[in-house]
Amino acid sequence: MFPAHPLEAVTHAAPYPYYAALARDRPLYREPALDLWIASHPDAIRAIMSHPAARVRPPAAPVPPALCPGPAATLFGRFVRMNDSVPHTQLKGLLTDFIRGQGRHPEVMAWPDTGALTANDIDRYLAAAPVHAQAAFLGLPPSVYADCAADISVFLSGLPEVSAGPKTAAAHAAAERLQGRLESHLQAPQASPALRRLREAGMRADLAPALLAANLAGLLFQSCEAGAGLLGNALVLAGRRGLRGAVSDGQAEALVDEVLRTDPPVHNTRRFLAAGIEICGQGIEAGQTVLLVLAAAAMIEPEARWPFGALGHACPGAELARRHAAAALAHLLHADADTVSLAARFRYRPLPNARVPQFDFPKEPSQ
C-alpha cells in the first residue's frame, strides 16, 4: 500500500514506487492534509530552489522561535545552510573550498573491543560516528570528538520543540559549549594546518571568527542525521545481501553508492515563500511552505545526487559523507556486526526528512 503522503513515506517500508508515481503524475500539487505544497519532479524542485522568493527559513522566523533568545538561537542563525544572506553565501564558497582542498583520508570512530555488538551499540555508533569523522576531517583534536558528538545530539534534540522546555535549556548549554570549543580551536596558535588555512581565508574575506566557528559546528550538525541514515541503510543492505566480516574498501564504497541510488538517507527539504510565485503553471502564495521531495526527484534522475540537495544549498560535503560512511561500514563489518539480524528487525526513527534505521526498540505488545 502506498503511503498517505510524502512525510509518511520517509518511514515507509517500501516508498520508492510511490515516489516514482508522485514524480511522474504529480510534479507540483497542494496537499491539504499537510497544509503544504509538494514538489516532486526535478524540474519543479529546481525551479523553486532557484527562485529568489523561496527561502530556507520562514522570513518571519529565521530561527526556530522556541530557541529564542539564547546561545542555541545565535548558533542556528549563523549556520550557512539555514540562511540566504550575502555574507552566508560568501561563507558557503569558503567552506566548499576548504572541504574540497582537504586531502585527508576518512578517520573512523573505533568501536571498543567489548564483545559482540548489540543493537543498542549500533544505534549509538550511528549517532556518533559521523560527527567523529567530520570532527577529524575538520582538524579538531581527538580529545574533543566525543564531546562534539554529545553536544550535537543534545542540540538536535531541542530543535523540534515548539515552546521552551528542558530540551531547549539543554540545547542552549550545548550550543554555548560548541561555539566556545570550536572558536577556541580555530583561534589557537597550535591549531591544525587545516584550521589555520580556514582562519586565514576568513580573515581575507573579513568574516568574523565566531561565524567561522559556528559553521564548523554546522558541518558537524549536517553530518549527524544524514550520516546516520547513510551508514544505517548501508548496514541494512549488507544484511540483506548476507554480508558479514571484513570487506574491501571497494566493496564498502559500492554498498554505500547503491544506498545513495536506491535508499538514500535524506528524502525531503523545505522552502518558505517570502512572496507569491508561479511555478509549473501553479500559483503559490506568499507565506506558503513547499516540501521538496528529493527522494522522488531521484527516481527520475538517479545519478544527480538529489539526497545532497542542489543549486545554492547543495551539500558541499557529498563526497566526504560517502567516504566516511564507507569507512565506518567497513569498520563495523570487520568488527563482526551481525548485519543479517540487524536487517531482519529494525524500524525507522520518526523523522520528517531523514530515513534513519533504529535497531534497538521494544517489542510490540502481543495482540
Secondary structure, DSSP 8 states (H G I E B T S, - for coil): ---SSHHHHTT-SS-HHHHHHHHHH-SEEEETTTTEEEE-SHHHHHHHHT-TTEESS-TT-SS-GGG-SSHHHHHHHH-GGG--SHHHHHHHHHHHHHHHT-------------SS--HHHHHHHHHHHHHHHHHHHHT--GGGHHHHHHHHHHHHHHTT-SS--HHHHHHHHHHHHHHHHHHHHHH-TT--HHHHHHHHHHHHTT--HHHHHHHHHHHHHHHHHHHHHHHHHHHHHHHHTT--S---HHHHHHHHHHHHHHS-SB-EEEEEESS-EEETTEEE-TT-EEEEEHHHHHHH-TTS-GGG--GGG--TTHHHHHHHHHHHHHHHHHTT--HHHHHHS-EE---SSB--EE---------
